[in-house]
Amino acid sequence: MEALVTLVLDRIRLHQGPPSRRLAGALADLAQTGALAPGDRLPSERELAQAVGMSRGTVATAFNALCEEGLCERRHGSGTYVTRTRSMAGLLTDAVLPADLSTSVVPDASHLAMPPLDPATLLRSPSGHGYDAMGDPRLRALLGSGDAAAADGSVLITGGAQQGIDLAARTLLRAGERVLVGDPTYVGALAAFRRTGAHAVAVDLTDPGATEAAFARHRPAAVYVAGVGNPTGAVPDLRHVAELARAAGVPLVEDRALARLVHDGAAPPEPLSLVHPHGTVTVGSLSKVLWGGLRIGWLTAPEALLARITEVKLDSDLATSAVAQRLAAELLEHNSVGPWLAELARRRDRFTAALADRLPDWSWTRPAGGLSVWVRLPGADGDRFAALAREEGVAVAPGSLFSVDGRHRDHLRLSFAPPPPVADQAVAALARAWARRR
């Protein structure tokens, strides 16, 4: 009880509005970050009211709001219990709706040129049995010759970028250690760090002064950066982060899953391994260029560090699917990123034009890269608006998911990757939901 109250009081200050809304937001944040788990019983209204200095009616109103959102349920004669938490898994499993703007993914594989394939060729691997620890040599060569190459390292094939981030976290971090992250940042990375027991510390990594101060204050065990921001779509210059990490001897995890998706003819950001060659783990993925269902990513690192990461991977899955790797190699050789990039830029421009027309109160910065728009809702709570949007048949990702402590509640991440007819319908539904909240 005492620990919970401390956490609640710490997070109440991050929220605005009447006391009941601030309390509900604080409790929802604790559910999101794992401090409250499904099945946990909340303190009674009387106990919590006394502990946080609020009226019992205020606490009851906050509990009612959490129940309306589906995060909690009241059990007669027993109390109020957490029923679910917001998570990356929720984005992938809860959003079975006519229009899904919640996930930053390639919507389908229709943009790909399909190579002529003999199914038997997909069943060949160097080992014969398919348990190739580092991955298929042909695919590794294709990836290692391009943007994925590390300054001093080799390529390990992974089950998508998410596994790469998870492997890096499990190798580099221990419980109680700190990892610096941007704010906002990728929800999947936060989940991976949380599983290790490490504490993610939010920093404005685009600010050299703030970053240097965070290194001195927190003495991090690692730093996580993204070449193209998820959820923002920004393409920042983060060389100063790599320079600070190199000087401090701190490993850097660079997520380049979106690095090739830079729009308007701009060049992709250079790998930070060029700045911090002996301490950078570079994570990449084909999910945003080809198709996420392949579940093919890769990881590069200096030789000694890569050996440690490979051992961690072997402990979990032995090898990535040989069939998926062979198919990915064929698709890479028959497809360039150019046509998909051009189509994404068209979809981005059409989507943002529709937002400006139907939802002129909303604001955003035109994304320079990626698959999503980071939208600010004036005077609104993104978590509550997401529930309204679902009632209109649209799934969106609330901004609070992309923060260490539940900030950005007035934001949404909206994918502009769906086909234009679907996106147009989604924007119309969002406009209906926005009108309802008034």
Solvent accessible surface area in square Angstrom, and as a share of the most:
residue,aa,sasa,rsa
1,M,111,0.50
2,E,146,0.65
3,A,72,0.56
4,L,26,0.13
5,V,16,0.09
6,T,84,0.49
7,L,65,0.32
8,V,0,0.00
9,L,86,0.43
10,D,60,0.31
11,R,33,0.12
12,I,10,0.05
13,R,156,0.57
14,L,46,0.23
15,H,16,0.07
16,Q,158,0.70
17,G,41,0.40
18,P,71,0.45
19,P,66,0.42
20,S,20,0.13
21,R,106,0.39
22,R,71,0.26
23,L,0,0.00
24,A,2,0.01
25,G,1,0.01
26,A,0,0.00
27,L,3,0.02
28,A,1,0.01
29,D,0,0.00
30,L,0,0.00
31,A,4,0.03
32,Q,12,0.05
33,T,26,0.15
34,G,46,0.45
35,A,52,0.41
36,L,12,0.06
37,A,43,0.33
38,P,80,0.51
39,G,45,0.43
40,D,54,0.28
41,R,120,0.44
42,L,2,0.01
43,P,12,0.08
44,S,40,0.26
45,E,32,0.14
46,R,154,0.56
47,E,90,0.40
48,L,0,0.00
49,A,7,0.05
50,Q,154,0.69
51,A,40,0.31
52,V,18,0.10
53,G,68,0.66
54,M,37,0.17
55,S,67,0.43
56,R,123,0.45
57,G,45,0.43
58,T,27,0.16
59,V,0,0.00
60,A,23,0.18
61,T,71,0.41
62,A,1,0.00
63,F,2,0.01
64,N,71,0.36
65,A,18,0.14
66,L,2,0.01
67,C,37,0.22
68,E,149,0.67
69,E,26,0.12
70,G,31,0.29
71,L,2,0.01
72,C,10,0.06
73,E,70,0.31
74,R,107,0.39
75,R,104,0.38
76,H,196,0.87
77,G,87,0.83
78,S,49,0.31
79,G,26,0.25
80,T,6,0.04
81,Y,30,0.12
82,V,2,0.01
83,T,51,0.30
84,R,99,0.36
85,T,34,0.20
86,R,22,0.08
87,S,32,0.20
88,M,46,0.20
89,A,60,0.46
90,G,18,0.17
91,L,17,0.08
92,L,108,0.54
93,T,93,0.54
94,D,69,0.36
95,A,12,0.09
96,V,131,0.76
97,L,46,0.23
98,P,114,0.72
99,A,7,0.05
100,D,45,0.23
101,L,0,0.00
102,S,1,0.01
103,T,16,0.10
104,S,6,0.04
105,V,59,0.34
106,V,6,0.03
107,P,49,0.31
108,D,56,0.29
109,A,28,0.22
110,S,96,0.62
111,H,56,0.25
112,L,20,0.10
113,A,56,0.43
114,M,123,0.55
115,P,10,0.06
116,P,121,0.76
117,L,66,0.33
118,D,78,0.40
119,P,99,0.63
120,A,48,0.37
121,T,33,0.19
122,L,27,0.14
123,L,131,0.65
124,R,132,0.48
125,S,19,0.13
126,P,86,0.54
127,S,47,0.30
128,G,61,0.59
129,H,122,0.55
130,G,18,0.17
131,Y,132,0.50
132,D,24,0.12
133,A,38,0.29
134,M,52,0.23
135,G,6,0.05
136,D,7,0.04
137,P,67,0.42
138,R,76,0.28
139,L,0,0.00
140,R,57,0.21
141,A,66,0.51
142,L,59,0.29
143,L,11,0.06
144,G,24,0.23
145,S,96,0.62
146,G,43,0.42
147,D,49,0.26
148,A,3,0.03
149,A,45,0.35
150,A,21,0.16
151,A,54,0.42
152,D,65,0.34
153,G,37,0.36
154,S,47,0.31
155,V,9,0.05
156,L,0,0.00
157,I,1,0.01
158,T,0,0.00
159,G,23,0.22
160,G,0,0.00
161,A,12,0.09
162,Q,39,0.17
163,Q,37,0.16
164,G,0,0.00
165,I,0,0.00
166,D,23,0.12
167,L,0,0.00
168,A,1,0.00
169,A,2,0.01
170,R,93,0.34
171,T,5,0.03
172,L,25,0.13
173,L,5,0.02
174,R,136,0.50
175,A,81,0.62
176,G,44,0.43
177,E,63,0.28
178,R,110,0.40
179,V,1,0.01
180,L,0,0.00
181,V,0,0.00
182,G,14,0.14
183,D,45,0.23
184,P,26,0.16
185,T,10,0.06
186,Y,32,0.12
187,V,10,0.06
188,G,0,0.00
189,A,0,0.00
190,L,11,0.06
191,A,13,0.10
192,A,0,0.00
193,F,4,0.02
194,R,93,0.34
195,R,152,0.55
196,T,26,0.15
197,G,33,0.31
198,A,8,0.06
199,H,104,0.47
200,A,20,0.15
201,V,26,0.15
202,A,34,0.27
203,V,14,0.08
204,D,79,0.41
205,L,11,0.05
206,T,79,0.46
207,D,60,0.31
208,P,76,0.48
209,G,46,0.44
210,A,38,0.29
211,T,0,0.00
212,E,102,0.46
213,A,61,0.48
214,A,8,0.06
215,F,19,0.08
216,A,71,0.55
217,R,198,0.72
218,H,35,0.15
219,R,199,0.73
220,P,9,0.06
221,A,26,0.20
222,A,2,0.02
223,V,0,0.00
224,Y,2,0.01
225,V,3,0.02
226,A,21,0.16
227,G,5,0.05
228,V,3,0.02
229,G,15,0.14
230,N,17,0.09
231,P,2,0.01
232,T,38,0.22
233,G,2,0.02
234,A,46,0.36
235,V,47,0.27
236,P,36,0.23
237,D,82,0.42
238,L,14,0.07
239,R,136,0.49
240,H,34,0.15
241,V,0,0.00
242,A,0,0.00
243,E,82,0.37
244,L,42,0.21
245,A,0,0.00
246,R,129,0.47
247,A,93,0.72
248,A,60,0.46
249,G,62,0.60
250,V,15,0.08
251,P,30,0.19
252,L,0,0.00
253,V,4,0.02
254,E,2,0.01
255,D,12,0.06
256,R,10,0.04
257,A,14,0.11
258,L,10,0.05
259,A,0,0.00
260,R,85,0.31
261,L,0,0.00
262,V,6,0.04
263,H,6,0.03
264,D,92,0.48
265,G,81,0.78
266,A,57,0.44
267,A,82,0.63
268,P,65,0.41
269,P,25,0.16
270,E,125,0.56
271,P,21,0.13
272,L,11,0.06
273,S,1,0.01
274,L,106,0.53
275,V,27,0.15
276,H,11,0.05
277,P,35,0.22
278,H,138,0.62
279,G,10,0.09
280,T,1,0.01
281,V,0,0.00
282,T,3,0.02
283,V,0,0.00
284,G,1,0.01
285,S,5,0.03
286,L,2,0.01
287,S,12,0.08
288,K,30,0.13
289,V,10,0.06
290,L,3,0.01
291,W,105,0.37
292,G,16,0.16
293,G,43,0.41
294,L,13,0.07
295,R,108,0.40
296,I,1,0.01
297,G,0,0.00
298,W,17,0.06
299,L,0,0.00
300,T,1,0.00
301,A,0,0.00
302,P,14,0.09
303,E,136,0.61
304,A,79,0.61
305,L,20,0.10
306,L,9,0.04
307,A,56,0.44
308,R,119,0.44
309,I,0,0.00
310,T,15,0.09
311,E,114,0.51
312,V,29,0.17
313,K,2,0.01
314,L,63,0.31
315,D,123,0.64
316,S,61,0.39
317,D,52,0.27
318,L,103,0.51
319,A,21,0.16
320,T,14,0.08
321,S,61,0.40
322,A,23,0.18
323,V,63,0.36
324,A,18,0.14
325,Q,3,0.02
326,R,44,0.16
327,L,48,0.24
328,A,0,0.00
329,A,0,0.00
330,E,30,0.14
331,L,6,0.03
332,L,33,0.16
333,E,95,0.42
334,H,87,0.39
335,N,31,0.16
336,S,82,0.53
337,V,25,0.14
338,G,37,0.35
339,P,93,0.58
340,W,10,0.03
341,L,36,0.18
342,A,45,0.35
343,E,43,0.19
344,L,0,0.00
345,A,20,0.15
346,R,145,0.53
347,R,36,0.13
348,R,1,0.00
349,D,60,0.31
350,R,122,0.45
351,F,2,0.01
352,T,17,0.10
353,A,62,0.48
354,A,23,0.18
355,L,0,0.00
356,A,54,0.42
357,D,111,0.57
358,R,116,0.42
359,L,3,0.01
360,P,99,0.62
361,D,69,0.36
362,W,10,0.04
363,S,54,0.35
364,W,68,0.24
365,T,115,0.67
366,R,128,0.47
367,P,2,0.02
368,A,45,0.35
369,G,0,0.00
370,G,1,0.01
371,L,1,0.01
372,S,6,0.04
373,V,0,0.00
374,W,31,0.11
375,V,0,0.00
376,R,105,0.38
377,L,0,0.00
378,P,45,0.28
379,G,67,0.64
380,A,14,0.11
381,D,23,0.12
382,G,0,0.00
383,D,8,0.04
384,R,62,0.23
385,F,4,0.02
386,A,11,0.08
387,A,41,0.32
388,L,39,0.19
389,A,0,0.00
390,R,94,0.34
391,E,117,0.53
392,E,42,0.19
393,G,14,0.13
394,V,1,0.01
395,A,2,0.02
396,V,9,0.05
397,A,0,0.00
398,P,13,0.08
399,G,0,0.00
400,S,0,0.00
401,L,5,0.02
402,F,0,0.00
403,S,2,0.01
404,V,36,0.21
405,D,21,0.11
406,G,1,0.01
407,R,103,0.38
408,H,44,0.20
409,R,25,0.09
410,D,41,0.21
411,H,30,0.13
412,L,0,0.00
413,R,7,0.03
414,L,0,0.00
415,S,1,0.01
416,F,0,0.00
417,A,0,0.00
418,P,12,0.07
419,P,43,0.27
420,P,30,0.19
421,P,83,0.52
422,V,51,0.29
423,A,6,0.04
424,D,47,0.25
425,Q,123,0.55
426,A,0,0.00
427,V,2,0.01
428,A,21,0.16
429,A,4,0.03
430,L,0,0.00
431,A,15,0.12
432,R,120,0.44
433,A,0,0.00
434,W,13,0.05
435,A,65,0.51
436,R,117,0.43
437,R,88,0.32
438,R,176,0.64
